[in-house]
Amino acid sequence: MKMKQPTTYEQQLKLLKSRGCIIDDDQFCIDVLSNVNYYRFSAYFLPFWNSDRITYKSGTTFSQIYCIYEFDQYLRRIVLSEIENIETSLRAKVVYFHAHKYGALGYENKSNFNTAHNHSTFKSIIAGEIRKNKNVLFVKHHIAKYNGKLPIWAMIELFSLGMLSRFYSDLLTGDRKQIALETFGVDESLVRSWLQCCTNLRNICAHYGRLYYRLLGAVPLTPKGFGFTLDRSLFSALVMLKLMSRDKIAWNSTFLLKLQDLISDYSNSVHLQHIGFPNNWHDLLKHETDQEGG
C-alpha cells in the first residue's frame, strides 16, 4: 500500500468537514491542529464514527471533540498524581520490609527471590541504572564511598514503577503475602495484578496517551465479594486505584472531589459510558471512612 502523504492544516480541516464534523470557527480548528498533531487529535473522534467508518454521527462538532480532548488532559493529571502517591507509599513499604529482613544488600542474594526471578538480568538492570544515574548526587556518593554498591533504600529510588512491580513479583511468596496484607489488606495475587495494570496506566498518562474511549491492556483482578467486577475500562482502573489508596479521607477529599468537579465541568461534552462509568460510579469510587461508620 502506498504511504499516505502529509496534509496541510487547511486540508485537515476540509477532511473533517467532509466527514460531517461541524466546525463553526475555521481559525480555531486550525489553531488547535497546529498545536495538537492531527493523528493524536483524530483518535478522539473514535466513538463518533458511523458504522460506515467514513462519516461522523450527526451533530458531531469540533468544539465538543476539543472539550473531550481537554477533559482527557486534566484526567491524566489527576490519575498520574494518585499513581505517584500509591507508588511512593509502596516503595517505602517494600524497602522497609526487605531491608529489615535481608539487610542493606539482601537484594544481591538470589536466594531471596523466587524461582521465576532472573538474577543475572536483575543485576544487569541495576548496573545499567547506576551507570545512567552516575552524576546524581546520592549515586555519586555511593560510587565514591562504597565502590558503587547501593543499599536497597537508595537503590530502589532508581526503580521505575515497572521495575518495582517486577521486584515485588519476584519476591518469595511469603514476603509478597506479608507486604500485601500489611500494605493493602489483600492477597498478594491481587497486588501483583494491580501493579501490572497500574504500570500500564502510569505509562499511558506519562506519555500523554489517550484515556478516553480506550480499553486498557490488562484486567485487574477483582477482590472476592467486592460487588463489582473489574474489566479493561478506565473506570475499573480507577476502582483499582481506590483499592490501592491508603488514605481514605485524602482519596475522597482530593482525587474523588477533583474527578467529580472535572466531570461536572465537561458534562455537556463527555459521555461517561465512553470510559466505562456506571450510573453509581460515585458510590463505587468513594471510600467509606470511620466517621461514616465504614
Long-range contacts (C-beta under 8 A, 24 or more apart in sequence): 7-38, 9-33, 9-34, 12-38, 16-62, 19-54, 19-55, 19-56, 20-50, 20-55, 20-56, 20-57, 20-58, 20-60, 21-45, 21-56, 21-60, 21-61, 21-62, 21-65, 22-59, 22-60, 22-61, 22-62, 23-61, 23-62, 24-61, 24-62, 24-63, 28-62, 28-63, 29-62, 32-62, 32-66, 36-69, 40-210, 41-65, 41-69, 43-210, 44-68, 44-69, 44-72, 44-210, 44-212, 44-213, 46-213, 47-213, 47-271, 47-274, 64-269, 67-266, 67-268, 67-269, 67-270, 68-212, 68-266, 68-269, 68-270, 70-266, 71-212, 71-262, 71-265, 71-266, 71-269, 71-270, 72-210, 72-211, 72-212, 74-262, 75-211, 75-212, 75-259, 75-262, 76-204, 76-205, 76-208, 76-209, 76-211, 77-205, 78-255, 78-258, 78-259, 78-262, 79-201, 79-205, 79-211, 79-238, 79-241, 80-202, 80-205, 80-206, 81-255, 82-241, 82-245, 82-251, 82-255, 83-161, 83-198, 83-201, 83-202, 83-205, 83-241, 85-245, 85-247, 85-250, 86-198, 86-241, 86-244, 86-245, 86-246, 87-161, 87-164, 87-198, 87-202, 89-183, 89-246, 90-164, 90-168, 90-183, 90-195, 91-156, 91-157, 91-159, 91-164, 93-179, 93-182, 93-183, 94-156, 94-164, 94-167, 94-168, 94-179, 95-152, 95-153, 95-156, 97-175, 97-178, 97-179, 97-182, 98-152, 98-171, 98-175, 99-151, 99-152, 99-153, 101-175, 104-151, 104-152, 104-153, 105-149, 105-151, 105-152, 106-152, 107-152, 107-155, 107-167, 112-171, 112-172, 113-170, 113-171, 113-172, 114-170, 114-171, 114-172, 114-173, 116-169, 116-170, 117-170, 122-170, 125-163, 126-155, 126-158, 129-158, 129-159, 130-158, 133-158, 161-195, 161-198, 161-199, 161-202, 162-199, 162-203, 164-195, 165-192, 165-195, 165-196, 165-198, 165-199, 168-192, 168-195, 169-195, 183-246, 184-243, 184-244, 184-246, 186-223, 186-243, 189-221, 190-221, 190-223, 193-218, 193-220, 193-221, 194-220, 194-221, 194-240, 194-243, 194-244, 197-237, 197-240, 198-240, 198-241, 198-244, 201-237, 211-275, 212-270, 212-274, 212-275, 213-274, 213-275, 228-284, 231-276, 233-275, 233-276, 234-275, 234-276, 235-275, 235-276, 235-277, 235-278, 235-281, 236-276, 238-285, 239-284, 239-285, 242-285, 242-287, 245-287, 248-287, 248-288, 248-289, 248-294, 249-287, 249-289, 251-287, 252-286, 252-287, 252-289, 256-282, 256-285, 256-286, 256-287, 259-285
